[in-house]
Amino acid sequence: MDPITRREALTAGTAAFLAGMPNGATAAQPAGRAVTKGRLKQSVSRWCYAKIPMPEFCKAVAAMGLTAIDLLDEADWAMVRDYSAVASYSWTPTTADVGTHAVHVRARSANSPQAYDSYLDGAPFEVVVGNRAALQSLVADHALPAAAGTTIQWTAVATGGTQPLQFQFWRYDASGGWRMVQDYSAAAVYSWTPGASDVGTHALQVRVRSAGSLVPYESTLDSAGFSITP
C-alpha cells in the first residue's frame, strides 16, 4: 500500500466512521488504524477538521490510534472554576458524564492582567458506569501447535464494564511483529486460517473496553505463544 498522509488517513477514517463502516475490518483492509505500533505518540490539530462534530472527531481519532488533539478552541472546553487561590479541584461525575474527559489548569500571579502565566493539561481519562471491563479468558478451539490450513477460533470472555463490551484482537507474527487483525466490535470471537507462509511462531492478544469508551482498552489478555507447522 502506498504511504498516505495523516490528513488523508484521518479524513478517510472519519468518513468511514460516519458512514457506519463495520468494526470487524482486518488489518489487511485499507480502513485500518493509522498508528499501529504505539511507539510514536502522534496527535492531530483540531482546526484542520473543524467542520467535523467533536464527538465523531474524537471517536475517529481514537480509532486511528492517535493520542491527542491539539489546538482546541476555548469553545471546546468548559470553565469549571474561575481564578482563586485554591490549587485543587473536585468533581463528582454522574451517569450523564460517562465518556472521555480531560482537565486543563491555568495559573497566574496575583493581580496579573494576563489570561494566564502558565498552563498544564492532564492526561485524558474515562468515566465509566460501574467497574471497568476485565478479561477473564482467551481460549482456542483447537490444540496448538496447529498445521497450516487449519481454521482456529479464539473466544474471549470478559466481565464488568458497560454493555455491549467491545473487543479488539491483535496477532503477533514472527515475520512482522504485532498487528491489529480485528478492530473493536461486539464480536468476542476471532477466527484465522493460517497459510503456508504463516509457518512459524505467533501469539494473540485481545483487548476490551466498554461501549462508547474512547480509551485504547480497559483490559488486555495475551495468549501463550504457539506455532503453525507445515
C-alpha positions, 0 to 999 in steps of 0.5 A: 500500500502506498504511504498516505498522509495523516490528513488523508488517513484521518479524513478517510477514517472519519468518513468511514466512521460516519458512514457506519463502516463495520468494526470487524475490518482486518488489518489487511483492509485499507480502513485500518488504524493509522498508528499501529505500533504505539511507539510514536505518540502522534496527535492531530490539530483540531482546526484542520477538521473543524467542520467535523462534530467533536464527538465523531472527531474524537471517536475517529481519532481514537480509532486511528490510534492517535493520542491527542488533539491539539489546538482546541478552541476555548469553545471546546472546553468548559470553565469549571472554576474561575481564578482563586487561590485554591490549587485543587479541584473536585468533581463528582461525575454522574451517569450523564458524564460517562465518556472521555474527559480531560482537565486543563489548569491555568495559573497566574500571579496575583493581580496579573492582567494576563489570561494566564502565566502558565498552563498544564493539561492532564492526561485524558481519562474515562468515566465509566458506569460501574467497574471497568471491563476485565478479561477473564479468558482467551481460549482456542478451539483447537490444540496448538501447535496447529498445521497450516490450513487449519481454521482456529477460533479464539473466544474471549470472555470478559466481565464488568464494564458497560454493555455491549463490551467491545473487543479488539484482537491483535496477532503477533507474527514472527515475520512482522511483529504485532498487528491489529487483525480485528478492530473493536466490535461486539464480536468476542470471537476471532477466527484465522486460517493460517497459510503456508507462509504463516509457518512459524511462531505467533501469539494473540492478544485481545483487548476490551473496553466498554461501549462508547469508551474512547480509551485504547482498552480497559483490559488486555489478555495475551495468549501463550505463544504457539506455532503453525507447522507445515 
